[in-house]
Amino acid sequence: MISIEQLRVEFGGSPLFDDISFLINPKDRIALVGKNGAGKTTLLKLVAGKMSPTKGNISIPRDLTIGYLPQHMIHNEGTTVMEETSRAFEHIHELEKEIEQLGVELATRTDYDSEDYHRLIDRLTHQQEHLQIIGNGNYEAQIEKTLVGLGFLRSDFQRACSEFSGGWRMRIELAKILLIRPDVLLLDEPTNHLDIESIQWLENFLIGCGSSVVLVSHDKAFIDAVTTRTIEISLGKIYDYAVNYSEYVRLRKERHEQQVRAYENQQKMIQDTEEFIERFRYKATKSVQVQSRIKQLDKLERLEVDVEDHSRLSLKFPPAPHSGIIPVEIEHLSKAYGSHLVLDSIGMIINRGEKVAFVGKNGEGKSTLVKCIMNEIEYSGKLKLGHQVKIGYFAQNQAALLDDSLTVFQTVDQVAVGEVRTKIRDILGAFMFGGEASDKKVKVLSGGERSRLAMIRLLLEPVNLLILDEPTNHLDMRSKEVLKEAIRTFNGTAIVVSHDREFLDGLVTKVYEFGNKKVREHLGGIYDFLQYKKMESLRELEATTVRVQNEATKAPSDNKLNYEARKELSRKIRKAEKEVEEAEKAIALLETEIGAMENQLQDPVYASDPAFIMNLQSQQRELEHKLYEWELLSEQLESLKQTE
């Protein structure tokens, strides 16, 4: 499909790529990996035609379509979300115009036997077949499905693009690319601005879309789920593995060990040869042999090994100052922006030492609640911070508060205290500020680099409550592991707002789900939550489908349902009522069982029985999930009754 042949790219005389070749085949799903600065984004730009190589060829078939999503882009102004997304179908509109013009031309011509006339017929037939293949159906339905999948509400469709943040506008661009259905998708960090549900939707889309996919991402779970082939860029060369990322990591370790052995053997040979040359350089009887060895060394292709940092950097926070038993307590908290209610009478208790995650679709109130905790905005209800709680807060705007006149090293050195000052260089290296990068002025750093630097400063300050809003967006996998381990061993409390499942896995023990103006507590880790959430999402989707279908069956004249629609609606209401009733019976039974088991706990025999305790906890979790299921079913029933 796409052939990259003997590609070489130079920057300032130094080669970034040197004589690399590979193929992108139909339906390939490729993860492009490598260290920061290895050239992943550059390679995507080359394939997309945004850059030209110093040497070599990129062969792309003439009729092949490519969709490219960069990390940063200039967004169009003055259009609504629906108008901007509709531009994805401009090629179909152009094709329809051409077909119409060809039809008019054929109708006016009379030279039926001419070669030119037959060429027109062939062209018209070809374009009609092409239109049939790419589809000329209901554009709006396709747009709606894609936008909803990426987290937009239907009420957002007619809003101006300029009203949305950079992350949401990136989603609009992603929607346009996906709707084009190109033959090849080139995606550079597509998940940076997506929530967990949107990432799952994108995973399923990319797996089932049939296009070739080449993506760069630091989200290990995402690339593992999507890709089946991994191309690593290292030292200007590429290494192609026909496996997903996890399997690649294992194979790469084996390859690296082989590289090291070959390098060591070559170094030993070079050393022996140089010693021979030095020993016999001035002996006439050995002059021929010496010259031969010198030529041998000159012709030798020197092996290189990608240097890996095997040091186990352990970044530890300063001991957290002592705080109250309950750092955060919330009761009946509500927050509205004008008439728009974001949070409605929510409550939560976060205990000292807990690591919790805030998850949910964008716009459901996660950042709003964080601002309430930080006392940045007004709210109604009760929000109490515990005794001597000291908050360390990370958000994207934290990067703007850095002193531009300082170097990277000086910025960190300002806040580092105690033993950690001896490890500043190691810490900076873990966060991609190794070597000369630590001497850069803050003012020349990119947005991502400033964010990483702000993160390092935060990690070194003595706090007992960490609040981190999307902390992994600009971190590579090693840096994320360093950060994750630091938070895990932190003896204070942490609230993490993140869509990165791999990062949250093994880090948090409680998940707060934001949605429908409420907050629901889920005990367990992120994958425990997702296991149930996938089932619940199907129910929510079903409920949404019901509402859409019911709206579609309304007569424009009197807004009433016709007989058949009313009959179908009544059937669905009866079914929903039965499901709610069954859920209530199951909840009552579980509550009775749990009550009896809690009474048994008064007996020391049961209180000291691990199996009994585990069974009780299992029943309690089951009750929680049943209550959540009942809420969803009740909401669905209420929605159906409102439609009636």
Phi, psi and omega in degrees: 000291174245128182246121175256121188233121173047050185281134176225132178229131180239142172233115180063032179086348180261132183284131172271317172239146180222102173060053179260145180217137173193170180243144168253108186270162176303136177066011171296140172236101193251132169265125178261115187235165180153169179296158172300130183093358181288336177117020183296309180296321178300318180295320176298317179297322179296313180294325180283352180082015179274347178220161176244141180285159174292324181206155178101179184228147169238108183265119181235124177306146187300320185269008181280133178256140182236132173250124185238124176248105178280170176291321182231142181207163174269122184267148177286146179248163172080014178233157173277169179301315180295317180297315182294317181292327180298340178297344177297337183259013179301324181294328177290319178299318178296320179295317178299319177299315180298317179299318178297316179296318179297320178297318178296317181296317179296324181291334183266351183264151180238357181277068189296336184263357184286155178296323180296319180297317179294325176296320178298317179299316179299317179297315180298315179300315181299314182291324177295319177295319179298317178297321179295322181293311184280345175093136177226038184272219184280098182299316185299323178296317178297317179298313182300314180300317182290315181296318178296319178300326180271008171103000180281146171270155179297333177289345179278342192300325183261007175281149178292141179302328182295342179284346185263154176290170180301323180296317179290327178289331173296324177296323178298316179297320178296319178300316179301316181295316181295324181289330176297334185053057181292163177292326180229130176252124176247110187239120181254105182052059184289342186265359185305325185244021181252147173276175187300316182295321179292323177297317179297320177297317180295320176306307182298321179298310184294324179293324186258358187284337179086354178277157168288143183230129171236118184226149173248126180202146173263004178271099185300316181298323181293309182290331176295320182287326189268315193269154177236000181215142183233127175245117179261134173257123182210123177055039177080358178248167174240150177232120189257123180238128180274049183216168177283180189297314183300316179291325177300318181303318179294314181293325180296322178299318178296316180297319180296320178298319177296318178302314182298316179298316180296319179296314180297319178297318179295318179299322178295317179297317179298315180299314179298318181295315180297321177296319178299313181299316182293324183288321187248015184303324187254013176262119183299327183290341182251007187300320181296317180294321179297313179299322178297318179293323178297315178297323179299316179292322180296323182277347186293129174275110185289130178280147175237152177236129176294114185292124177253139177272103181268001179294141180267076179296123179245097179276115181247138174291154168301148180308133182290130174303147183297137178230175178295167182296326180243096181295325182226124177228124184233133177223128173050042180277132176229149178213130178229145171254099186067236179271354183270107179278122182261314180234133186236101174051055181269162177212150175194154173231122177249118183275158179301132178090351180286146172246112186238155179246139169259117180230164180144170179297153175298140180089003182266001172113006182298306180294327178298315179295321176301317178296325175296315178299321179283356181061036179270338181226159178277155180204169173250153183104194185246129172222113184242126173267142183293174181298129175059034176285126176242119188265135167249119190240131175239125172218169184301325182286350177300329181296331182287345183272359180288151179279113184296337185280346183270160172276170177301313180299314181298323180300318180282321182299333180298324186256345182289133177228151175075210186298331184297339180297333179285348183248015184302316180298319179295318180296315179299321178297320179296332180255031172067031174238040181281162175060227183294339181300333181289343180263001177294147171286144179302325184296339180264000182283148174287172179300317179296319179295320178296322178296317179296321180293319177298324178296316180300314179303316181297318184294342184260356180273141180284100179230166177238357174224110178265131173237113186242117181258108182048062185285346188259002187303327184243022182252142173279179189294322179293316179298321178296321179295320178299313180297315181300314180295323179297317179292321182298321182270357178296129184272009174258202182253145182224135171245120183242118173264111186203154173253001186273100184297319181297322179292319182285334182297124181080358181257314184257150178245002179209139180238129173255117181263125179261130179180143179055038175071006180242167175233126180247136181267133176236120176282144181109180182277183185293324181283333170298316179297314183294327179301316178280325183297325179299319178294316182292326179297325178296320178294318179297320178296319178299316180298320179296318179298320179299315181296317180296317180296319180295321177297323182290334182273359178289132178286133183297337185285305185240005176060027179255151176282141174286174187301311182298318180294321179295320179297315179294321179296317179300318178300316180293325178294316179299317178297316180296320178297319178296318179296320178296317180298316179295321178296320180294321177296317180297320179295315180300317179297314179297319180298321178297313180298316181294320178301315179296319180292323178295325175295322179296335180297342177295337179276122180305332180297314180286321183298333181259007182266108182301321181296319179295316179299316180296321179296320178297314179297322178297317178296322179295319178295319178299320178297317178302314180293324177294321177297318178296318178298317179299319177302312181297316180296321179295319177297318178298316179298315179298319178299318179295318180294325177294329180286332186302000000 
